[in-house]
């Protein structure tokens, strides 16, 4: 019964992982690029948060795989999370496909930082870009004032980030920094573009004005104004290209919430397995733990982090662990290998290398986030295990599973003792003693043990020691005639 349940659960998990893989493959499948070229359009709309990174990662990977001629980020955002913006910048930093930002209509705060990470910026009529100074958001969603020391630290970090991002894509780093530092004056020659005490925010007209830098006439930031996406494609030389737009799938919307609860799902899954190991049989805690881990893994697979390799590694580790627990006595190499494979799959599922980089080069921000998630999960697991070890034995369910009373000598219980008259008694081995077996003494048939020697059935034996219910015998040698 238990083994059948284990096999069913393992099959359900493998089926879930296969469906996740198959579903994602269906969602991302695309026809090869046509002869007239292919341009991908990736939306950067509304608030920038972790869920947006899934869409951008999928769109960029698909565009690179399909040999697209360009990637256009259709941007209309008031900003959002800095860590999400930094991860998006890492995703697009080293790809060979040319990238364009179409500001349609706002690229504010984190949106401006992402725009600086693309090769070229175009803007729609009436659009705006800038105002990237970091703010602290309260748990209730509104902005709140930061302490002076914290504000300077945050501003310094964001200024360095947007400056380095602009330098990488050959935008003016001082212009980018003026979007972050209010106290900074930005001017070209003797002309003040943004006075001190004012964050830089540019309209489409201001951003495309031609200025002289180092003796060269070039746009201030924007390469031009385009009425819509078809006009933009014509301006960048892809007017006849096939346009392929990336849309957010329902699975990615669900994965967003799974990622938000990543640490809690990991803690719940591992805690369920811990409780299962501490209780006899296989039941609800083990099933819940396996399902929570499967949901966590599915969410990261949809997010574009966990691929087929991580899925297979996790499933194999789970199977080895179940085999060790239910089919092999004790706990040893097989179970340890299963745990190690599952742990490695969890870490690999939270880190993916950026397109255009060698496989061994992993983004620092993803590694840091993965280590923090695993660290918090382990800390939560240890804390929850300590609480359960203290309070679980007191619960009604646990008391039904575990014998709480003990039969001690102080309570009047004693083990059965061998009769005192057995010492020196002679009989014969009724079964082979190897070294334990059965011997017959008159009409009494008793369990006995030799001193380590093997004694054949029918051989004469003599009792040489009794201790409690333990009867020790030796083979009786034939007596010599005098």
N, C-alpha and C positions, 0 to 999 in steps of 0.2 A: 504493500500500500504506500509506504513512505517513498520507496524507490520510484514507484510509478508517478507519485506527485512531483518528485524531483525532476524526473524526465520531462513531465508535462510543463513544469515551470521553465526549465532550460529551453524547451522547444518554443514556448511562448516568447521568451526573450529573444531567441535567435530570429523568430518570425518578425518581431517588432523591429529589430535592427535591420533585417532585410528590407522590410517595408520602408523604413526611413531612407535606406540607400536607394531603393527603387524609386520612391517618390521624389527624392531630390534629383535623381537622374532625369526623371520625366520633366521636372520643373526647369532644369537648366539645359535641356537638349536644344540644340539649335542647328539650323542648316548651315553648311559651309558658306563662306563669303562668295558673293556673286562676282562676275567679271567686272562689273561697274563699281566695285568697292563696297565697303561696309562701314558704317559709323554707328557706334553705340551711344545711346543717350541714357545717362544714369541720373535719377532724380535726387536732389538734395533739398527736400522741402520740409517746412515746419521746423520743430526743434531738432537739434543735432544730439542724438543720444546713441547708446550702444546698439540698438536695433538697426540704425541706419548703416552701421559698419557691415552688417550681414549683406545688405543689398549692394553696397559698393564693392565689397569683396567678391561677391558672386558676379557682378557685372564686369569688373576688371578682369577676373580670371577667364570669364567666358570670352571677352573681347580679345584678350591675348591668345587664347586657344583658337579662336576663329580667324585670326589674322586680320583684325579690323584695322582700318586706316586711321581712325581717330576715336577718341572717347570724349564726349561732351557731358559735363556736369551741369544740368539744368538747375540753377540755384535760386531758391526763394526761402530764406531762413532768417530768423531774428537772432540766431546763435544757439548755444547749448553747452554741452559738456566738453571741457577741455580735453579730457583723456580720450573721448571718442574722436574729436578732431585730430588729435595727435596720431591715433591709430590709422585714421583715414589717410593722413599725409604719408605715413609709412607704407601703406598699401600701394599708393600711386607714385612713390618717389623714384623707383628704379625701373619702371617698365619702359619698354622701347616704343610703345604706341604713343603718339602725340596726344596730349591732354589739353582740353579747353574748358574754361569756366564761362558759362553764359549766365550773367547776373540778371535774373528775371523774376523778381524785381529787387530783392534785397539780399545783400551778402554782408550781414552785420556780425560782429564779434567772431565767434568760432567759424562762421561762414567766410569771413574775410581771410582768416588764417588758412583755411582749406583752399580758397581761391589762389592764394600766394603759392600754393604747392603745385599748381598746374602750369603748363608751359605758356599758355596765352589766356588773356582775359578779354571777353567781349561783354557788352552791357546792352540791355534793352532800354528804350526811351523812358525817362523818368526813374531809372533805377539808382540805387545807392550802394556804396561799399565803404566799410571802415568801422570805427568805434569798437575796437577789440580789447579794451581794458577789462581785466578779469573782475568779476563780482562774486560775492558769496551769497548763495541762495539758502534761505531758511528751510526747515523741513516742511513748512506749509506752502512753499512755492514762491514766496516773495523775496526780493533782494534785501539784504541786511548789511549793516556797516561792518567792515573788517577792522580789527585792531591795526594800528599804524605799522607795527613791525611785520605783521602777517601780510598786510597789503603790499608793502615794499617787496617782500619776498615773492609774492605771487606775480606782481607786475614785472619784476626782474626776470622771472622764469618765462613768462609769456612773451616779453620783449625779445629775449634770446631765441625763443622758438620761432616767432614770426620773422625775425631777422635772418636766421639760418635758413628757414624755408624759402624766403625771398631770394637769398643769395644762390641757393641751389638751382632755382628756375630763372635766374637772371632778371629779377625784378629789383627795384631800388630798395635796399634794406633800410635806409633811413626813412623813406616814405612809409614802409611797413611799420617801423618802430613808432612813428608819430601816431599811428592808430591805437597804440597801447599806452604811451606816456603822455599825460596831459601837460606836464611841465615842459615838454620838448617843443622847440620851434623848428619848423621844417621850411627851408627855403631853397630856391635854385638861383644861384648867383645872388643878386640883390633883391630878387622878388620873393616875398614871404608867401608861401602857399598855405601854411597853417601856423598861426601865431601861438606863442607859449600860453598855457592855461586853457587850451581848447583841443579836444581830441579830433584827429583828422577823420572826416567822413566826406567822401567825394560823390558827386552826382555823375551820371554818365557823360555829361558835357565836360565837366571839370576833369574827369579821369582820362579822356581821350585828347585833351588839348596837347599840342606839340610844344615841347620845351627843348632847350639846348643843354645837353650834358656832355662835358668833355669835348666840346666842339662838334657834337653830332645832334641833329634834330631827330627827336623820337617822341612817341606818346608818353604822357606822364605815367599812366598805368594801363589803361584800356586800349586795345588795338582798334576799337571802333564800336559803333552802335549798330545793332541789328534789330529789325522789327520783330522777328520771330526765328524759330529754329531753321526753317528752310532758307531764310536770308542769311543766317549764320553759316550754314553749310556752304552756301555759294561763296561767302566771303573767305572761307578757309580752304577753298578749292575742292570741295566735295559736293558740289551742287547736284550731281547725278548719282550720288551714292545711295545705297539702300540704308534706310534709317531703321534701327532696331532699338526699341525702348525697353528698358528694364522696369518691371513692376514689382511691387511688394506682394509676396504670396501670403496666403493665410498661415501657412506653416511658419514663415518667418515672423509673423506677428506673434504667434504662440511662443516661438523660440526666444523672442525678446523677453517675455516674462520668465521663461525658464532660466535665462541667463541672469536676470535680476535676482532670482532665488537660488542661484547656483550653489552657494555655500550651504544653505539650508537643506537643499536636496541631497548634497553629498553627506552632510551630517546625518540626515534621516536614513539614507541608504546604508551607510556604514553602521549606524546604531542598530538598525534592524538586524543586520547580520551578527552583530555582537550579542544581542539578546538571544538570537536563535542558537548561537554556540553555547550560551549559558543555560539554556533550557533543553529538556529532553525532547526527542522527536523533531519533526519539521512542521511548522505551522505558519500562522499569520505574520509574526515578525520577520521571518525569512523571506516570505513572499513579498511583503511590503518593502523590505530592503532592496531586493532584486529589482522590483518594479521602479522604485525611486531612482536607483542608479541607471536603469534603462531609460527612463524619462530624461534624466540629466544628460545622458550620452546622446539621445536623439536630438535634444535641443542644440547641443554643440555641433552635431552633424549638420542640421539644417542651417546653422549659422556659418557653415563653410569652414569650420575649424577641424572637425573630426571627419576623416576620410575612411575609405574602405579598410585600409590597414589598421587603423585604430579600432574600427568595429570588430574586425576579425580577432585582433589581439585581446580585446576585452571579452569577447564571447569565449575564446579558448581558455582564458584565465578563469572565467566563471565555471566552465565545465570541469576544469581540473580541480577547482576548489570543491565543487559538489561531489566529484568522484572521491576525493580524499576524505570528505566528511562522512559519506554514506556507504562507500564500498570498500574502503581500505581501513583496517584497524589502526588506531593511533593517528598521529598527525606528523607528517614528515615532508619529504622532498616534493612530492606532487602538490600538496596544499601550499607549501611555501612558494613554489614556482607559479601557481595560480594567482596568489596574492600579488606577487611581484609583477606578473603580466598585467593584471588589472590596474595596479598603481601606475605602471608605465603608460598604459593606454589612457588613463585619466589625465596625466600630465601632457601627453602628446595631443590630446583632444582640446587642450586649451591654448596651444601655441601652433601657429602656422607661419611658415616663412613667406616673406613678401615676394610678389612676382618680380622677376628681374634680378634677384639675389641668388647666390649659391645656396644649395640645400642646407649646408651647415651654418649659414648665417641666419640667426633667428632674431626677430625684433625684441629689443630690450623691454619695451613697454608690455609686450605680451608675456614675456618670461616673468617680469615682476608681478604682473597681475595673477598669473597662474600660481606662482609661489605664495602670494598673499592668500589666494583662495584656498589652496591646499593647507596652508598654515592655520588659517582661521577654522577650516573644517576639522583639522586634527585637534585643535584646542577645544572646539565645541564638542567633538566626539569624546575626548577625555573627560571634560566636565560633565557631560551627560552620563557617561559610563559610571563616574564616581557617584553621581546622584542616584542612578538606578541601582548600583550595588548596595547603596545604603537603604533605599526605600522599597526596591522591588521585592525583597524577601518578606516585607510586611503586607504585601497586597494579597487579596483573596485568591486571585488566579495562581500566583506563585505557590501559595500554601497548598493548593490542590495538587500541584505537580511534585512537590518535594516533601520527603518525610522529615518532620521537624523534631520528633522525639528520638532519644538515644537510649539504648539498653545498657546501663552502666552497672558496675558492681555496687556502687553506692545506693542505687535504686533497688537492689535486691536481685539483680539478674546475674547469672553465672553460666559459663559454658559447661556442657556436659563433660564429666570426667570419666576416664577409664576405670573400671573396677580395680581395687587395690590388689585383689588376689590374682590378677593377670601376670604380674611380674614373675618370670621364670616358667610361665606356662608353656607347654609344648603342643604343637599342632602341625598343620601342613598348609602350604600355599595352595589356595583354591584357584587362583589365577596367577599368571606371571607377575612378579613384582618388579616394576621397571621405573623407579624403585617402589612406587605405590601400587597397591592392589588389595586383594581380599584373601584373608586366611581363616581357616576353621580350627576352633579350639573346642573339642568335644561337640556340643550342640550349638555353640555360639559361632556366628559368622561375622567377622569384624573387618573394618578398614584398617590396614596396617601400612607401614612404610619401612623399607630396609635402610641401612646406613649408606646407601649409595650403590650397593651391589645389586646386580640383576639376579633374581632367583626364579627358577623355572617353576611352573605349576606342578603340584604334587610333591615338591621337595619339603623335607621336614624343617620346621622353623621353631625358634624359641624366643619368647618376649624378653628383651634385655632392658627396656626402658619404657616408662609411661609418664606422660606429662600432659595434664589436662585430658583432652580426648585424643591425644596423639599416642599411638602404640607403635613402638620401634621393635623390629625383629631382626634376627640373624639366622642364617642357614645353620642348622644343627648338623655337625659332622657325625658320622657313625662312630659309636663307641668301640674301642679296641677290646677284644676278649683277653682277659688276664689268664 
